[in-house]
Amino acid sequence: MADVENTIFRKTTDNDRAYFDEDLNKSRRRKSAHERFEHELGLQELQATKKGLPFAKKAARDDFQNAVKSQVDDQIREYGRVEYPEKVKVPETDWSKYSDLKNFEIVEEDEVADQNSTKNNPGLRVMVKKTTYKYKGYGNKYTVMEDEPSAIKRAQEKTWKAEKQVKN
């Protein structure tokens, strides 16, 4: 008979974890400043999206890059190279300015048909409000669309008003 190696994998239990000082499932590598910034950028964009606001990702990235670049340039000017990379600090970021409507221009407001919602709600013609914004000083456009439940509710109210007018 051939030697067959059997391996059994199981999740660690609390008793197993008591023997270790650190979590084995957690990465030991420390995230760089850029990775931490990108993670926070994603969280802030998610919060803005939940509120129905545009979020200027490109402007946030540019501001971060400029702040880090100025620190690196200072070290190059002083030492001739990046002497102390640990002295390059992650800049404090005011996230609210990247989703503040004062910093955006409205490019277009329109309604578009939502085929999926119309198909799933027989008898309704569901139109979703779409607003396109442009961050001041940048050419990037950000589109914010109305959520599906609100669009369906608006379509139902419009249908009910039309039926009420027909009855009267």
Residue pairs with C-beta under 8 A, 6 or more apart in sequence:
12 24
17 23
22 28
31 39
33 68
33 88
33 90
36 90
37 64
37 90
37 93
40 93
40 95
41 57
41 60
41 61
44 55
44 60
44 95
44 98
44 99
45 55
45 57
47 99
48 54
48 55
48 98
48 99
49 55
51 99
52 144
52 146
52 147
53 99
53 101
53 144
54 99
54 101
54 104
54 133
54 135
54 142
54 143
54 144
55 98
55 99
55 142
56 98
56 99
56 103
56 104
56 135
56 138
56 140
56 142
57 98
58 135
58 138
58 140
59 98
59 135
59 137
59 138
59 140
60 93
60 95
60 98
63 91
63 93
64 91
64 93
67 91
68 88
68 90
68 91
71 87
71 88
71 89
72 82
72 88
75 81
75 82
75 83
75 84
75 87
75 88
76 82
82 88
97 103
98 135
101 133
103 135
103 136
104 133
104 134
104 135
104 136
104 142
105 133
105 134
105 136
106 131
106 132
106 133
107 132
107 133
107 134
107 141
108 130
108 131
108 132
109 129
109 130
109 131
109 132
110 129
110 130
110 132
111 127
111 128
111 129
111 130
112 127
112 128
112 130
112 145
113 125
113 126
113 127
113 128
114 126
114 127
114 128
114 148
114 151
117 124
117 126
117 128
117 148
117 151
117 152
118 124
118 125
118 126
121 152
121 155
123 159
124 152
124 155
124 156
124 159
125 155
126 148
126 151
126 152
126 155
127 151
127 154
127 155
128 145
128 146
128 148
128 151
129 145
129 146
129 151
130 143
130 144
130 145
130 146
131 143
131 144
131 145
132 141
132 142
132 143
132 144
133 141
133 142
133 143
133 144
134 140
134 141
134 142
135 142
